[in-house]
Amino acid sequence: MNHFLSPSARSVSAVTASVLAACCLTACSGDGGEVPAAIRVNQVGYVAGEKKFAYVMGDRDTLADAGFEVLDEHGDTAGQGTLGPSLGGWNDTYTAVRTIDLSSLRRTGTYRLRLVGAGGEPEVRFRVAPAGRLLDPLRADGVRFFGTQRDGGDVLADATGREPSHLTDERARVYEPADTGPPAEVGGPVDVSGGWFDAGDFLKFTHTTSYVVAQMLTTVRDTPAVPGLREEARHGLSWLDRMWDGETGTLYAQVGLGSGGQEVRGDHDVWRLPEQDDRLTVRPGDPDYLLKYRPVFRANEPGEPLSPNLAGRVAAAFALAAQTGAEDDPAQAREWLDKAAAVYARADTRPDAGDLVTTVPADYYQEHSWRDDMEWAAVELSRGADALGDARASRWRREAVGRARAALREERGGPLGPADVSALAHADVLTSADPDDDLAAALEAELGRQVETGRKRAAEDPFRSGVIPTDFDAVPHTFGLLATAELYARVTGDHRYDDFAAQQRAWVFGANAWGTSFVVGAGDLYPHCLQHQVANLAMSRTGRGDILRGAVVNGPNDADLLKEQDAFDGSRPCSFAPEGGPWSRYDGHGAGYVDDVRAWQTVEPADDFTSTALYALSLTAARS
């Protein structure tokens, strides 16, 4: 999807623009003058006891003899030194990226950092504080984002002015997708109301919602409390429950049509506020009929086996509901456990190659592994049964161990996200399923391998990023690496990746080539022109550019994908660049970034992006 901000967003970001301007250390001239050096810091702040690095990008000759100075809140010198060696060039303008080691700063406070001997001495501010003080506001913002994503009658209007939306989902009809032309109605009605919009559009997916709900409930179970998180997880859980019909053995996979065609318009074909869909006056056959009366697509025929990836993650979500509710409401928790067991039992564990169900069409979210999902389900079922004193616990524990072995043998885990949940599954098998020594060592090694892949990439990157900046979803993949590094330390007691984790956190919060945080509301400069229909249209009414606080965007992507951008009919133009822009000035290594509503490739937020960030930051807060 897409997201723009109106021109008035520029006034919202006057402070952030001036902050970035302050990072430029020599004036940039258009006639071949000096290259402006720029300081990049973690704008959220550095955890007191961790390694802390800032980066300076500039011309190698200009930076050759440069040093730095750090001043504390009283103006006294808190640190000084020379720049570290060049980590490589970034583009034809910024031919060197050098480090500033701030690790000696351990006292809580706000500091000012400036270059010495590089022509001019502007200052950049940064904080040092305990992890909880830095990250708790961001975690609360992450929960708040899901409130803005709500659909149905229980929307939260405080930030967006939203009204109840898609009330016709309470009596939705079931459709089958067609190879050509509009989908065909085959059943219903079913109540699929509520839930969350998946991203910047208004589609709702079981694939991603089950991942998000399960991740939220894992966060509730294992990390310090976040206000409102348990309640928001239950909101998503209620919708997920509606998508499972236990009486007929049917799992519904999706609500809404993505892209239509000549005969019918889908969600991606028109830009509007979601409540406008309910006000449409349409009849069957009208182009906008499926905007108001949204189709529901099944994951399986009634009573038939389920795609194991979906069965696994839905079962895991229900089982985690049982775990987190066992103490407060054991009767309800037993119902969740029984639902989890029913979904898990319907999994087709011999699926045809390439036949996993995700969304309609499947290219919205592709998945090539499923054993990790089933491992996750089995271990969470065993933990839920343990919490309730259910005799099935030992059987599910044995199955979790067997499925972990199969996952290690048959699949190679990637970054934590909706396409791969092996890090979550492996960590819980290690801590609760009593694996033998050989399996435990193999699971620990696999978690380490996943992090090590990122660490090796970071060693070659000037800003120590562990992801490929030209790939889609660089930022959520970074949070996935961060979460996996934290899990590795938690289950092994080995903290070899703590410095790597700090580097990844710094990168997403501003210590990158573009000098921007990729989380709305985090730091001094962050996305304002999201490709998100509600934010784009509601911002024009509220005058605020941060109504999606806590939202995590894609981040940098292949620069070639950003050369031509198409606006949606009905969207409000919005493109933000900090003073001294455009963003392309900072593009390098084939990667580009723009803060422009037309650029879904860089600034579309998504539920799974944000839940992964919330989980990763909560794990960091838990060890402080």
N, C-alpha and C positions, 0 to 999 in steps of 0.2 A: 504493500500500500504506500500512499504518499502523505506528506505533511508539509504545509507551508505556513509561514508567519506573515502577517501583513506588514507594510512598511513601518507601522507604529512600533513594531518590536525593536526597532533600532533604539528608540528612546529607553526601552526597558533595559537595554544592555549597555548604556553609556558607561557604567562603571567597568563592566567586563572589557569593553573596547579599550578603555584607558589602561587597564591592567596589562593587556597584551602589548599596547604601545610602549609601556614601560619596560617590557622585556627586550626591546630593540636597543642595542647599545651604541650604534653609530648610525647616523642618518643615511637613509638609502636614497641615492640619486638616480635619476633615469638616464644619466649620460655617462655611465661607466664609473661612478664614484665608488666609495668604499661600500663593502658588503655589510649590511646590518647584522651584527651578532645578536643572538637571541638566547635567553636563559629559559629553560624548561624545568619546572618543579612539580612535585606532587601538590596540587592546589588544595586538596583536602587536608593534607598534613602527614607528617611522618610519625610512626609509632616510636615512643621514646627509646626503647631498647634495641631497635633494629638498625641494620645498615641503611644509610640514607645517601642517595646520590641525586644530584641535579645534573643537567646536561647543558652545555653551551654549544650552539651551532653557529658557524661563521666561516669566514675565509681562513684557510690554514695559516697564511702569513700574518693576518691581523691578530689571530689568537696565539701566535708562536710564543710571545713573551708575556701573555696575560696572566694575571692572578685574580684572586677573589678575596673579599672581606665579608664577614658576617657581623652584624650589629644586633644587640639584644634590644629589649623594649626601652631601655634607658639610654640607648645610643652608645653603649660601651662595646668594645670589640669582643665578640664571643668566639671568633675563629678567623683564620686567614691562611692563605697558602697559594700554591701554584695549581694550575689546571692539570688534570690527569692527561695521559697520552691520548692522541686521537684514536677514536674507535672506528674511524672510516669516514668517508664522505657520504652526504645524503643526496645531493643533486649538484648541478653545475654551479649553482650560486653558493650553497653551503657545502664547501669542500672538506670541512672537518667538523666532527662532533667530539667534544671533549667533556670529561666528567669533572664534577666538583664533589668531593667527598665531605659530607656533612655528618658523618657517623659519630663524631665526638660530641655532638650536641645531644645531651640527654635531659636537660632541664626543661620542664614544661614551659612553653611560652611562645610568643610570636617573634620571629626574627626577620631581619632585612638582609638580603643578599645582593651584592653588587660586584661588578668586575672592576679590576684595577689594571690600568695600562692597556686598555683596548679602545680608547677614544670615547670619553663620556662615561658617566657613572650612574645610570639610572638604577633603581632598586626594585627588587621583587620580594614580596613578602611570602612567608610560609610559616606553618605551625609545627610544633613538636608537642605531643600529648600522649597519654595512654590510649590504647586502641579503642576502648569503649567510648571515651569522650569524642574521638574522631568519627567513629563508625556508627554509633547509635542513632544520630540524626539521619544518616543515610539509610539505615535499616528501616526506620520509621517512614521515610519517604518512599521506600520500596513498597511497603504495605499500602500506603496512600495511593500509589499508582494503580493498584488493582481496584481500589474503590472507584477510580475514574473510568475503569474498563467495564464496569458492571452493565449488564443488560437486564431487561425485564422490568418488573414493577418496583424493585428494590434498588434503585439507582441512588448514588450520592451526588447531590447537586451543588455542594458548597463551592467547589472549585470551578465547575464548568457551566453551571446553570442548566444542567441536563434535566430532562423529563423522562418518565417511564417510557420504555421503547420496546418494540417488537412484541407487543402483548398478544399478537396472533400466534406466536410460538406456543401458546398454551393449547392450541388445537391444530398443530401442524400436520401436514400430509406427508406421507412417505413417497419418495420417488426413486426411480432407477436412472442412472446416467445413460445417455445415448451417445453412440459414436458420432452422430451428426444430428443437429437440431436440438430442440429443448428436451429436458428429461421427461420421463413418463411417470405419471402418478400410479402407484401400486398399492397404497394402503393408508392407514391412519384413521382417525386422528391420534396424535401422541402429544403429550405435554413435554416440550423441550425448552421451556421458558427459563429465563434467568441466565446465570453463568457470566462469563467474561468474553468480551471481544478478544480475538486472538492477537491482533496487532493494530495497525492503523486503519483496518477495515472493520466490518461488523460480522465476519464469519466466526463460527464457534466450532472447535475441533476437540473430539475426545482424545486424540493423539497427544496434543500439547497440554490440554487441561489436566489429564491424568498425571503427566509428568510434573506439572506445576503443583498440583495439590499434594502429590506424594512428597515432593521436595519441600514444600511448606511444612508439612506435618513432620518430616524428618528434622527440620529446623526447630520446630516447637519441641520435639522430643529431646534433642541433643545439645542445644545451645541456649545462651541467655535469652530471657523473654523479650519479645518485641511487642509493644502495645498494639493490639488489634490483629495480630497475625493469626492467632487461633480462630478468631471469628471470620476473618477473610478466607482462610482455608476452608472453613465449613460452608461458606457461600459457594465456593467452587465445587466442593464435595456434593452439595445438594443437587447441583446441575448434573454432575457426573452420575449421580444416582438415577436421575431421570433418563439418562441415556442408556441405562441397562434395564431391560425388561426381563426380570427373572422368570416370569410365568411362561413366556414364549421362548426364552433362551436367545433373545435378540439384543445385540449391542448396536446402538446407533453411532455413526462415526462423525457426522457433520451436520450443521444447520446453516443453510444459506448456499446460494450459488455464487461461485467466484466470478468468472467471466462468462457472459452469455454469448449471443451471436446476433444474427440479423433479426431473429424472431423474438428474442427475449433479452432483457437486460439483467445483468448480474451485479453483484456487490462492487466489483471493480470497474463498472461501467459508468457510475454516476457518483458525484461527490455531494454529500448532504449530511445533516445531522440525523442520527438514527431514529429519533421520534417522528421525523417527517414520513417515514415509511408507513406508519400506522394511519396517517391522514390521507393516504392515496385513495382515490376512488377508482377501482379497477374491476374488470371482469375477466374470467378465464380467456386466455388468448391475447390479452393486452400485453404489450412489451414489458410493462412494469409489474405484472401480476405477481411474479416470484420475488419482487422486492418487498411487497407487503405480506404475501402468504408464502413464507420462505420454505423451501423444500428441505426435507430431512433425508439423509442418505444412510443406508444400513452398512454395517461392517460385515454382516453375515446374513444368510437366509435364516428365518426363524428355526431354532433348534439345531442348526448346523454348527460345525466347529468354528472357532474363532481364530483369526490371525494371531499367532502367539505373541507377537510384539505388543499388540493392543491388549490381549488377555493378560499378559504379564504385568504391564504397568497399571492397568485398571485394578487388578487384584492387589497389587502393591499399595495403591492409594487407599482402597477399602481396608486392607489389613493395618495400615498405619493409622487409619481412623479408629480401628479397634484398640490399638496400642495406646494412643493418646487419650482415649475416652474410657479406658478400662477402670480407672480409679473413680472418676466422677459419675459415670453412668454405665455400669457393667452390663445391664440388659441391652442397652443400645449398642454397646461395643460388641456383644455377641452377635447381634444382627449384622453389623458390619463384617465381622469375621466370617459369618456364613455366606454373605454375598461375595466376599473375596474368594472363598473356597469354590463357590459355584462358577464364578468367572474363570478362575484358574483351571478348573476341571474341564472346561470346554475348549481349551487351547489345542490347536492343531499343531502337534510337535513334529510333523513331517510335511511342512509346507513345500510347495513347488518353488524352485529357485525364482527369485524376482517377483514373488507373488504376495509380498507382505502388504497389508492394508494400512494406509495412513490417512490420506485425505482424498477428496475428489476435485480435481485430478491429483494423482499421487505426487506430481512434481512440486506441489506446494511444500511438502515435507517428505523427503525420501529417507528410507531406512533400509539397511541391508543386513542388520543383525537382529536376532530375537532371543538367543539363549541368555543374554544378559538380562533381558526383561523377565524371563521366566525364573532365573536365579534370584532376581530382586523380589519377585512375588513369593517364592518359596521361603526365603529367609524372613520376609516380613510376616508371612503367615505363621511361621514358627514363633516369632517374637510376640505376635498378637495372641497366639494360643498360650504361650507361657504366661503372659500378663493376666489371662483369664482362667488359668488352671485347666486348660482344655487338653484332653489326652492326645489330640492329633499333633501336638507340638513336636514330638520325637520323629514322627514320620516326615513332617515337613522339613525338619532340620536335616534329616538324611537326604531328602530330595534337594535341598539347597546345596549341600556338599556335592552331590552328583551333578547338578546343573552348573555349579562353579567349575568343576573339572571339564565338563563339556564346553563351556564358554572359553576356557583357557586353551583347549585343544582346537576348537573350530573357528574361533573369531579373534580378531585383533582389535583391541579397544582403541577408540579415538578420544578426542576431547569430550568431557562431560557435557551433555546437552540432550535434546530430545531424540537425537539419532543414536546415542550411545549412553547407557546408564550403568556401564560395567563398574565404574569407580564406586558408585553408591552401593551396588550389589556386593562387590568384593569386600568393601570395608565392613559391611554388616555381617557377612559370613565370617570374617576374621574375628569379629568381636562377640559373636553370639551363637555361631553354629558349631563350635568346637571342631574345627578341621584338624586333621592329623598334621604332623610336622612338615611333611613334604608338600601338602596342599597349602598350608599356611605360608611356607616359604615361596611357593609359586605365586600365590596371590599378592604377597608383598612385593615380589619382583615385578609383577605386572603393573601394579600401581606405580612403582618406581619408574618403570619403562615409559609409562604415559607422561610422567612429569619430565623425565630425562629427555624425551623427544623435544619438548618445549625448551628445556634448558640449553640444549645444543643449538637450537635455532637462535636463542637469545645471545649466545656467545658470538654469533656472527652479525648481530644487528647493532647499529650504532646507538639505539635507544634501549637495547637489551629486551626487546619484545620477543616473546616466545611463540608468536603466531606468524603466519604468512600474511603480510599486510595487503596483498592483492587478492586474497580469498574472501569470499562472503563470510560475514559474521565474525570478523576478527575480534571484536570486543567481547561478545559472549563466549567465544572460545578462550579468550584470556581469562575470564572469570572461571571457566571450567578448569583451566590449568591451575588457577589459584586454589580452587576448592580441592582439587586432587592433591596438590602439594600439602594442603592443610590436613587432609584425610590421611595421607601417607605418614605425616609426623604423628598424628593421633594414634594410629593403629600400630606403628612400629616403635615409637619413641625416638626415632631418628630424625633430627632436624637439619639434615644436610641441605634441604631445599628452602629453608626459611629466607635466605637472601634472595633467591629467585622469586619467591612469592612476593616479597617487598618490592622488587623491580616491576613485577606485573601489575601490582596495585598502583604503583606510581605512574606507570604508562597509561592506564585507563583514566587516571585523574589529572592528566596534563603534562607529564614528563614524556612527551612524544613530539614528533616533528611539527605538528600543527598547534601545539601549545593549548589544547582544549581538553577539558574533561568530556567524556562520552556518556555521562550520566546527568540527566536534567536536574539542575539545582545543586549539583556537587561542584564545589570550587568556585573560582571567579569567572571563568569562561566556560560555557556549556551550550549544548544545542538549543536553539530557539525556534527554528523553522522546521519542525518535525513533519514528516509525511504521515499525518494522522488526522483523520477528518474532523473528529471532535475538537482536538486542540487547535487546528487551523481555523475552524469556524467559530468556536467558542471564544478563542483569544480575541477575535475582533470585537466581541461584545464586552469582554472583561478588561481588555487592555493589558493583560498579563501574558508574558511569554513563558511562564514557568508552571502552567497549570497541570502539567504532567510530571511534577517533581517525582524523582525516583525512577523515571523511565530510563531504560538502557537502550541505546541505539546500536546499529550495526557497526559504525565506525568506518575507518578507511577501507577502500576497495580498489579494484583495478581502475586506474585513472581513465582508461579508454571507455569504460562504461558511463563516465560522467560527462562526456563531450556533448551529447545531445539528450536533452531532458524534455519530457512532454508533460504539460499540465493537464489536470482533469477538469472537465467542465464543472463549474460551480465552485472550484477551489479559489482561495484568495491568494494572490501573489505574495510570496514571502521569501526573501533571500537575505541572509545575514552574513556579513563578513566583518571581522574586527578591523579597527583602524589600521591602515597599513597593508590591508589585504590586496589582492584576493587570496583565497586559500591556496590556489594553484602555485603560488610562490613557494609554498612549503611542501609540495608534492615531491616524491622521490622514490627510488627503487621500484618504479612502476605503479606505486600506490597513490591514490588521490582521495581527497575529502572535500565535501561541500556541506554547508548548512543551508539547505534549500528544500522547500516543500516538495519540489519535483523529484528529489533524489532519494527514492526509496532504498537505493543501494547503500546509502550511508546514514540516513537519519530517520529510518522507520523504526519505532520501538516495537517490542514484542513481549508477550507474557513470559515466554521461556527465557528470554534474555534476562529479564528482571528477576525472575525467581532464582536463576543460577547465581546472579550477583548477590542477591539477598542471602542465599545459603553460604556463599564463599565469605562474605563479610562477617556473617554470624560465626562461622568457624574461626575466623581470625579473632573476633571479639572474645570467643570462648576460652582462648588460651592466654589471654592477657591478665 
